[in-house]
Amino acid sequence: MVQFTLVGRQVEADGGEVVRAMAKVAPRPIRRYFMEIDGTRYPAKQVLERLLEVKGIALYAADVTSRDANRILRKLGFEVMAI
């Protein structure tokens, strides 16, 4: 379990939660940073936004930056790549 803070909120998550959160979610177009889950490439920011949504944490999309997404997803053990 990994703890992180985003916009003043403490969040706990693990890699399994990320994978489950993205099940059956269609990827948005990738602008720069992405990660791969079960063979599908997702924008890193979309993955973090979805994880927060599943955990019941309501934030505006503008509250989550690509830098936040990259930092948190790497902390959760994922490789974040740039196109």
C-alpha positions as CSV (number, residue, x, y, z in Angstrom):
1,M,0.0,0.0,0.0
2,V,1.3,3.4,-1.0
3,Q,0.3,6.7,0.6
4,F,0.4,10.0,-1.3
5,T,-1.0,13.5,-0.9
6,L,-2.8,15.2,-3.8
7,V,-4.3,18.7,-3.4
8,G,-4.1,18.4,0.4
9,R,-5.8,15.0,0.5
10,Q,-4.2,11.9,1.9
11,V,-4.8,8.8,-0.4
12,E,-3.8,5.2,0.0
13,A,-3.7,2.8,-3.0
14,D,-1.9,-0.1,-4.5
15,G,-1.1,-1.3,-8.0
16,G,-3.9,-3.8,-8.0
17,E,-6.4,-1.0,-7.4
18,V,-5.1,0.8,-10.4
19,V,-5.4,-2.2,-12.7
20,R,-9.0,-2.9,-11.4
21,A,-10.0,0.8,-11.8
22,M,-9.0,0.7,-15.5
23,A,-10.8,-2.5,-16.4
24,K,-13.2,-1.9,-19.3
25,V,-12.2,1.8,-19.5
26,A,-11.5,3.1,-23.0
27,P,-8.3,5.1,-23.3
28,R,-8.3,8.7,-24.2
29,P,-5.9,10.1,-26.8
30,I,-2.3,10.2,-25.5
31,R,-0.7,13.6,-25.6
32,R,2.7,12.9,-24.0
33,Y,2.9,10.5,-21.0
34,F,1.3,7.1,-20.9
35,M,1.4,3.8,-19.2
36,E,0.4,0.3,-20.2
37,I,-2.1,-1.9,-18.4
38,D,-3.0,-5.3,-19.8
39,G,-1.7,-4.3,-23.2
40,T,-3.6,-1.1,-23.5
41,R,-1.9,2.3,-23.4
42,Y,-3.5,5.0,-21.2
43,P,-2.6,8.6,-20.6
44,A,-1.1,8.7,-17.1
45,K,-3.3,11.5,-16.1
46,Q,-6.4,9.5,-17.1
47,V,-5.3,6.6,-14.9
48,L,-4.8,8.7,-11.8
49,E,-8.1,10.5,-12.4
50,R,-9.9,7.2,-12.7
51,L,-8.3,5.8,-9.5
52,L,-9.3,8.8,-7.6
53,E,-12.9,8.5,-8.9
54,V,-13.1,4.9,-7.9
55,K,-11.9,5.8,-4.4
56,G,-14.6,8.4,-4.1
57,I,-12.2,11.4,-4.2
58,A,-13.8,14.2,-6.3
59,L,-11.3,16.5,-7.9
60,Y,-11.4,18.7,-10.9
61,A,-9.3,17.5,-13.9
62,A,-7.3,20.7,-13.5
63,D,-6.3,19.6,-10.0
64,V,-4.4,16.6,-11.3
65,T,-1.3,17.5,-13.3
66,S,0.8,15.2,-15.5
67,R,3.6,15.6,-13.1
68,D,1.4,14.5,-10.2
69,A,0.2,11.5,-12.2
70,N,3.7,10.4,-13.2
71,R,5.1,10.8,-9.7
72,I,2.2,8.8,-8.1
73,L,2.0,6.1,-10.7
74,R,5.7,5.5,-10.5
75,K,5.5,5.3,-6.7
76,L,2.8,2.7,-7.2
77,G,5.3,0.7,-9.3
78,F,4.3,1.5,-12.8
79,E,6.5,2.6,-15.6
80,V,5.4,5.9,-17.1
81,M,6.7,6.6,-20.6
82,A,6.7,9.6,-23.0
83,I,5.8,9.3,-26.6
